[in-house]
Amino acid sequence: MHRSNVRCSSALVFSRAGGVNLPLNNQHANRGANAAPLIRKRFNSPFHKPPANERTNFNITMFTTIDARTQIVTKEFNSSFRNQNTIAEDVTLTGFGFWTGKDVTLRFRPAPPNSGLAFIRKDLPGNPRIPARVEFRTDKPRQTSLMCKEVGVDMVEHVLAALYGLQIDNCEIWTDQPEMPGFNGSSQVFVDALRDTKIVAQPAKRNIRVVTRAFYIGNDETYMIATTNQHGNCEFQYTLVPAATYPIQTQRYRLEITKENFCKELAPTRTFLAKYEADELLAKGLCQRVTPQNVLVLTESGPMENSFRYDNECARHKMLDMVGDFALLGSDLVGTFESFRGGHTLNTECVRQLLAKTMLIESDKVAESCREEEILRDAA
């Protein structure tokens, strides 16, 4: 679908729901009574199988729909577009990068409306700016990195997740190193520091992207399905299916992405890896300062010198990474996103597809004369 810039007095209907620990035999449902299934595809996973009574998860029938009528209604648009936000004052944090072990200081600074999120390399001449947008994303293993004019920043996903989850839309992140500090492998330290200052509403409204047609990306081993959301929400689901050698079982989690849900259910979740992966990284001279208190190092008997905060913390952390990567979209989002064994690469590709295939509702171009049928015609 082509991208539509809708100019209308429209509003999206929002509701609130908590997270769901989905049973492993749960079908991908919740499409609404009037949802029309257009694509049905069966996937058979070659990966690690759980006990026999849970294996129905590995023959999943997927349904998608293009019905967008249930999510767009005509009313005063000010009730759906929220104000953009920034922070009231500078916030400074100091830690060390997991990969390099180098000390790094971050300073979050307020930014004007419509400027978005951007990293500023204060350690380089001219303080080069790297916008947090998907076109500047560059491939590096096990992380999200950005590069603009040959200047980059690494491990930005947990920083961006904190900002996006708190609905801080305009902010400069000044750094004296290319790699962000890892702290305890989650977004919690960033969230706590940012919540200690005042989050300030700005006069500009935040734009919204709406999934009006379902789409699928990936392959049998890892994929993402994006569908409409009839309640006007943004919902994520993540299914974690580890390889046979990995010391955890299959996990699945579903959550409506709101500020409250993010802070309570996702921000505290930590980076994880198997002990054999940790040993490999250490043997390469990487992550020398990282301890089992910084990340979850998984063994057959559980995390080394640590414990899980949630039964499905690993799936939740993968969802936290989704939030950070989806921050590269630069707008609020309405849709349902179901990820199966996805990672940063798949998340980024989904964001690129969203830019091409979703409807952008721009709050500053809303026309009072626009009728509901015109909205639906553009969404069809």
N, C-alpha and C positions, 0 to 999 in steps of 0.2 A: 504494500500500500504506500502511496505517496504521503508525504508529510503535509498536514493541513494546519494552517494558522487560523484558528476559529475566532471570529470577532462577534461576540454575542453576549446577551445578558443571561448567562447560564450559571448554574451552580452544580456542584457535585455533592451527592448525599453521603455524608460520612457517618460511620458508626464505630464503636469501640469493642474490641474483643481481646482476650488474653491469649497466651500461647497454648499450644496443644501438643502433648506428647503422643504422637500418632502410633497406633498399633502397626506392627509390621505387615499385617495383611490388609491394611486399609487401602482401598482403591483411590485413585486420584479423582475425587468427586467435588462436591460443593460448587457445582456450576450453576445452580439455580433451576427452578422448575421449568423455565422456558428456554433454557440453553439448548442450542441445536448442535449435536455432535457432528463435526465435519471430518475429523481425522481420527482414525483408530489404528494404533500401531502397537504391536506386541514386541516386547524386548525380553530376551533371555540372557541373564547375566552369567558370565563365566567366572565370576569372582567368588570369594569366600561365602559359603552357604551356612546359614544359621541352623538350629535344630529343625527337624522335619516339620513340626507344627507351625513354624514361622516362615516356611519357604514360599508361601503364596506370594510374598513380596517380589519374588524374582520372575514372575510371569505377570507383569503389570500391563493392563489395558489402559491406554491413554486416550482422553477425550479433550477436544479443543472446540472453541466456539468463536464466532465473530459477532454475536449479538451484543450491541453496545447500547441499545435503547434503555435498558434498565439502569444505566449509570448516569444519564444526562437528563436533566429536567430544566425547565425555564423558570427562573426566579431571579431575584437581585443577586448579582455576581459577588458583591462584597461579602456575602455570608459564606462563600467557599474559598476565596482567595485570602490566604493569610498574609500578614505583613512580613517582609524580609526582616532578618535579625542580624545584629552584630554584637560584639561584647563592649562593655562600658569602658574598660581599661585594659592595659597590658597584663598578660599572664605569662609567667616565666617558669620553665621546668628544666631540670638538668638530670641527665642519665647517661647511659652508654648504648651504643649500637650493638646489636647482637652479633652481626656478621663480622664487623671490624674490631669490636671491643673499644672503639674510641669514645672518649667523653664528648657529649654534645649538649648544647644549651638551645632550647626552643623558646621563642617569645611569640605568643599570640597577640596580635594587634588589631584594633578595630579597623574596619574598612568601609568605604562609602557604599550606598545602595547600588545594586547591579554590577558590582565589581567582582563578585564571586570569591572563591577560595584560591589562594595562591601561595606558593613557597618562595621565600626570598633568601638567596645565598649571601649572607652578610660576610662570609669569609672570602669572597671573591671580589675583584675590582668592579665597581659599578653596581654592586648588589643586584645581580641578574634575577629576573622574575620567572618562575615556572608555574603557569596556570594549572590548576587542578581540573583539567578537562581531558576527555578520553583521547583526543587527537595527539596529546603529548605523552601518552602511555607508551612505555618501551618494555620489551620482554626481558625479564630476569627471572631465574628460577625461584620458586617459593616466596614470592613477594610481589608487591605492586610498586613499580618505579615510573618516574616521569622524567622526560628530557625535553628541553627547549633550547635550541641554538647551541647544542653540544654541552649544555649545563644540566645536570640531573640531580634528583633526590631519590632516595631509596627507602623502602619499608614504610610507605606512607599510608597503608591501608587502615591501620588502627587510629591514626590521627584523623583521617578523613571520616572514618566511621563515627568517632566521637562528635565531630562537628556536624555531620549530617544527622546523626541521631538526636542531637540537641537542637536541631533546626537553626544552627548558626550558619547563615548563608553567605555572609561577607566577612572575610577575615584574612589577614596576612599572617603567615607562619614564617618567622625569621629564624634561620638556623645557621650555626657556624660549622656544620659538617654535612656531607651529603646524606648520611644515614640517620634516620630518626631513632630516638631512644626507644628501647624495647620494654623497659620496666619489668612488669610481671607477665608479659606476653598477651595482655588484653588491652582494652580501651579504658579501663577503669581509672587509671591515674589521670589521663587526659580529661575524662568526664568530671572527675572530682575537682580538678583545678579550674576548669571552665565554669562549673556550677558555683564555685566560690565567688566569682564575680557576677555582676549583673548582666543578663542577656537583654539587649535593648532592641525594641521594635523600631523599624525604620519606615519612612513614608511610602516607599515603593512596595508593591505587591509581588508575591512569589508566583512565578509561572508554574503551570501544571502540564505534565504530559500524561495522556490517557491512552492505554492500550485499547484499541477498538477492533482489532482483528488478531486472532491467535496466530502465533508463529512458533516454530520449533528450530533449535539449532543443536548441533552435536552429532553423536553417533550412538551405537548400541552400548558403548562403554561409559560414556559421559554425555549428558545432554541437559538442556534447559527448555522448558515449555512456558511460554508467556500467554496468558489468557486475560480476557476482560474480567473486571470485578464489579458485580452488579450493585455492590454497596458503596462504591466510590472510595474504596480503601486501597492501600498497598499491602499485600500479603506475600510472605516468603514461605516456602517449604524447602527443607533440605533433607536429602536421603544420603547417608554416609554408608557406603558398602566397602569395607576395607579388603585389601588383598588377603589371601589365606595365611600369609606369614605375619600379618599385623595382629598385635595383642589386644584388640578390642573387637566387639561384635557390631553388627549393623545397628545404626541409630537413625531416627527420623524426628524432625521437629518442624512445627508450623507456627507462624506468629504474624499477627498484624503489626506492621511497623509504625509505631507511634513513639513519641518522646518518652512516655512513661514506660511502655513495654521495652523499649531499647535499654533504658537505664537499669531496669530491674532484671531482665531476662537475657540480655546479650552482652552488655558492656563488661561484666565481670569474667566472661569466658576466656580461656587462655590458649595460647599456641600449644600444639602438641606434636610429638613425634615419637617414633619407636626408639628404643635404646640402640638398636643396631644402626639406625639413621644418625643418631647423635654421635655414636662412635666413629662413623664414617666422616662426619663433618669435622670432628676434633682431629682426626688423622690427617686431614687436609689443611690443618692450621686455622680453621674457622671456628668462630663461636667460643673462643678460649675463655672468656669471662662469664659465659652463661652457665648457670647451675640449675639443678632441678627445682629450685625455688623461683626461677625466672620463667620456666616453661614446664609443661607436663611431659616428662620422659616416661614413656609407657613400657611396662614389662607385663609378663603373663600374670603377675600378682597385683598389678595396679600401678599407679604412678610412683616413681621413685621419690622417697622423702617428701611426699606430697599427697594430696587427696583430691578427688573430684568435688566440685561445687554443685554439680548437677549430674544426674545419672546419664544424661545425654550431652554432656558438656562439649564433646568433640563436634557433634553435629551443630550445636549452637554456635561454636566458634567459627565454623565454616559459614554460617549465616552472618555472623559479625563481619567476616571478610566480604560477603556479598554487599552488605550495607556500605562498607568503605569503598568498594569498587563502583557501586551504583552512584556514589557521590559525584563521580566523574560526569554524570549526566547533566548536572547543573540546574535541576528543577525538581519540584515535587512530582510524585508519580502515583498513578492510579492503575492497578492491575494486579494479577496474581502470577507469581513466578515460582516454578517448581524445578529445583535443581537436583539432578541425580549424579552424584560423584563429581560435581563441578568444582572448579578452582578459579584462580585469578584469570587465566586465559579465557575460559568460558564466560565468566562474569563480564569481562571487557567486551567480548564479542556481542553479548546480549545488549550491552549499553550502546554499541555501535548500531545494532539493529533497531533499538528503540529510537534513536535519532532519525532513522530512515523510515520507520514504519508506524510511528505513533502520532497522535494528534496533539499538537501543541496549542494550549489555550493560554493566550497572552493577556494578562490582566489589564495592561495599559492600552489595549486596543479593542476593548469590549464596546460594542455598539448597542445602545438601548433598543434599536429598531429590529434587531435580529430576532427571528422567530424560531420556535423549537424545531419546526420541520426543516429549517435550513441547517441547524446543527446536525440533525440526524442524517440529512442528505450528505453532508461533508464527511460524517463518520462512516457512512455505508461503504 
